[in-house]
Structure formats: structure tokens, C-alpha cells
Amino acid sequence: MFDIEAVAVARLGDLPKRKGYSSAFLGSSAVAPLPVIGAKSSVLTFSDERGARTSELTYTNFSVVMSKKRRLCIFSACNVDGSEIPAKAPSRTPWKFDPRIPVTQQIGEEIYGQRKKGDYLFARGHMTRRVDAAWGKDERAKLGNKDSMFVPNACPQDQSFNGGLWKSLEDKILAAAVADGDRISVFTGPIFNPKDPVFNGVAIPLWYWKLVAWRSGRKLRAVAYMQSQKDIMAANGFVPSVVGLTGVEGQAITIAALSKTADLDFGPLVGADILIKSRSSVIDVYSPQFFVKHILLA
């Protein structure tokens, strides 16, 4: 269960000197840049502290880029140091609107809250989750945890999906990094489809994707996944018909195929894809054995 809560607007002074995502986090031989968005006109821009126009909302250990039309993130990109993940994650803090962009460009309480009898409400699903951002020395970990609770880092997810299938994937990815104390970069986002069902005026993404990049020796390696919440939404009583992609739930997908589906250019990550030699763009590798073989031992 999850609770509805009022969302406050943070002060600009609450976000000083946030460096955000680092493309060079994995090393100079394994640069993993932010994806380039195909539909540039859909990107929300704003003025940074120097007055320059930018689209990158920088936080502690991660960055977010927003969609103007959907009022949700196009992607969130996080650097994770598996050797500095604390044994116990810091306590959850309240959600806040980001003061750098208009509140009207962020989704507040209209679709989120605790499900009651006869109601259908969504959880705020972290794109960069708290534990992934909450690493580093004490103050950095606290800031990463706090920053993960800004509204641009959330998308609507059925709680059964958010706390089930999606969480399982996230847990496996982090466990693989922590086991060897590895650094990884994790990109996450929704798939926007014009046919996405609308709830209380908000179009709800049915599909989510996650891409993990790491360094093996001096080489960049990466793998991507797509998962759907459409069947879970239907099972839990979501009334409008749900339509969309089929056939890749709980599976890895080639980064080239994800690039076309999400309209994102992942640059060198396409060539770093460990599935690149496969005959199929989708492979059923959603298992602990896959993570051991291709991530821990890569």
C-alpha cells in the first residue's frame, strides 16, 4: 500500500551545485553519454543558474530530462557505485516539486495515492530509485536519497508492478553491482505511445525500459530491458482498454530495438550491447543466471 501526500515546492536554494549524471563515470575507455532524444521539440527546457537554456535537471548522482507534453521524464540516468552503497538505505523523505521548472509541467496528486474500494490510483514509481542514488560519503548519500524524491523522477506505476516485476529487475541489477563493488550507469524511462490510456487527464505509460552499462576490462558493455504493466493494470481493475506493444514482457531487448521504440539515440551503447550478436531483437534472459553470466562474469 502507499499513501497519498501533499507535494510541496522546494526552494531553488535546496538544489545548489548538483553535478548530475557523469558520462565518464565508468572510465575514459567506457564513456556512456546521455541518450539523444529524437523528437527534440518534445523536450522541456529551462534556464539554469547561469541563465543558459538546458534540458538536464541535475541531481546528486543522477539527471532527468522531461517531456513537455506528457509532464513525465523521458529518461532518468544514474551513476551507481556498488562499493559505496550503504548497508541500510537512508529514510524516505517527502516528495517535492522541482522549483527549476513550472509546477504545471509536473504531475502532482491527481493520479497518485492509496487505493481504496472502487478507486484506481497509481504509485509514484521512481525512475532512478532511492537506493541507487543514495551512495557515497554520508552527506552525498543523504542528498542522493533526498533528490530521488523530486517529482520529475517519478512516473505512474501500478503498485503491483512497481513493487513486483519492476522491483525484481531493479534488485537484480543492483545486487550484481554490489557483489563485485562495480560501477554501473543505469538509464530508465517510460515508452510514450499516443494510444496510452488516460486516467484523470494523465496519459499512463504501459511500458517501461531500463538500460545498464558497465565496464569489462577497458570495454563498455550494456544490456537493456522492457517491461509492461498493462496486464497488471487490467487485473487490478483499470477500466479503460489498454493497448500497446506485445511480446517483450520481462525480457531483454537489443539496445538498437529499444532505440527505435523509445526514439532515443544511445550512441556507443548500441555497439556495447551484449545481445548484439543475437539473431533476435528480444531474448528471454530475465533470470538470475543471466545476470551472473553476463554481468558478474562479463
Disulfide bonds with the S-S distance in Angstrom:
none
